[in-house]
Amino acid sequence: MTDTIQFYDEHAAGYFDQTVGIDMSELRRRFLDRLPDGAMILDAGCGSGRDARAFLDAGYEVVAIDASRGMAEQARERLAVEVEVMRFEEMSFREEFDGVWACASLLHIPTRDLPGVLEKMEMALKPGGTLYLSFKRGEREEDRMGRRFQDMTRQGLIELLGGFDRMNLVEIWEGKDARNDPSEDHPTWVNGLFSRS
């Protein structure tokens, strides 16, 4: 994970430019439809701060965290989003959030560490709260271009969250990559919504 954080620290400005304009409005809508007005949201692994900014603009309260100091600085300077530099393993929230938004961030966590990180996210949710998470579709875990990636299938996601008594499946769906650059090979994404009982 350290190499992945270093990658984002070193490429923060470029990654911000590549991702800040991606239209994630439909995914955010599906997530927000399950939250009360003015809900408190944890943007877990916020990257450019794109979604945190959208949540704030829509009237929600947001706590944004990212393990990369470089990405946090980009979000603060360019989107006026306050970001706490924090790894998932360092989270100690207890029933503070109506929603946890983990968009394309958990895919950097090694398989062996995912249950522990998800337990922290479960603890961060209020009863009735909603977790959104997304992974590139596949079954590989490997280093790609300086970053660690853990792919996921629908069944893998069901099995992963099935180990949590208080996390209930709402919906799993697949979707195309939202980036518009035709020169890149775009993956299919596996998206999941889970509620905490």
C-alpha positions, 0 to 999 in steps of 0.5 A, spaced: 500 500 500 505 504 501 507 504 494 500 506 491 500 512 496 507 514 493 504 513 486 499 518 488 503 523 492 508 523 486 502 524 480 497 528 484 496 533 479 496 529 473 491 524 477 487 530 479 486 533 472 484 526 469 479 524 474 476 531 477 471 532 471 469 525 470 461 525 471 459 520 477 452 524 478 448 517 476 452 513 481 452 519 486 444 519 485 443 512 487 447 513 493 444 519 495 437 516 494 438 512 500 440 518 505 436 523 509 436 530 507 443 533 510 446 527 511 453 526 514 457 522 509 464 519 509 468 520 503 473 514 504 479 515 499 476 521 496 482 522 491 481 529 487 475 531 492 470 531 486 465 527 489 466 530 496 465 537 493 458 535 489 456 532 496 457 539 499 454 543 494 448 539 494 447 540 502 450 534 505 455 534 511 462 531 508 468 528 512 473 527 506 479 522 507 485 520 503 491 516 504 495 521 499 498 527 502 499 530 495 491 528 493 489 531 499 493 538 497 490 538 490 483 537 493 484 543 498 487 548 493 483 546 487 476 545 490 476 548 497 475 541 500 478 539 506 481 533 506 484 529 512 490 525 510 488 518 513 489 511 511 483 506 512 486 502 517 487 508 521 479 510 522 476 510 528 469 513 527 463 510 531 456 510 528 458 517 525 455 517 518 449 516 514 453 514 508 460 511 506 462 513 499 468 508 497 468 510 490 474 506 486 478 506 493 478 500 496 481 496 490 487 498 492 487 494 499 490 488 499 485 482 499 488 480 506 486 487 509 479 488 506 475 485 511 479 489 517 478 495 513 470 494 511 469 492 519 472 499 520 467 502 515 461 498 518 463 501 525 463 508 522 456 507 519 450 509 523 444 503 524 440 504 517 446 507 514 449 506 507 455 503 504 457 504 496 463 501 494 466 500 487 472 495 484 474 494 477 471 487 475 476 481 475 479 476 479 486 478 479 490 482 485 497 485 482 501 491 481 499 495 475 503 501 473 506 502 480 499 501 484 496 495 487 489 493 485 484 488 487 479 486 482 472 484 484 466 480 481 459 480 483 460 474 487 466 476 490 463 482 493 457 478 496 462 473 499 466 479 502 460 483 505 457 476 507 461 475 513 458 481 516 452 480 520 450 487 520 451 489 513 445 487 508 446 487 500 441 492 497 444 492 490 450 490 486 450 492 478 456 493 473 457 499 469 462 502 464 468 506 465 466 513 465 472 516 462 471 519 455 478 518 453 478 513 447 485 511 447 485 508 454 483 501 455 477 502 460 474 496 465 467 494 467 466 496 474 462 492 479 458 497 484 455 495 490 450 498 495 450 495 502 446 497 508 447 497 516 442 494 520 
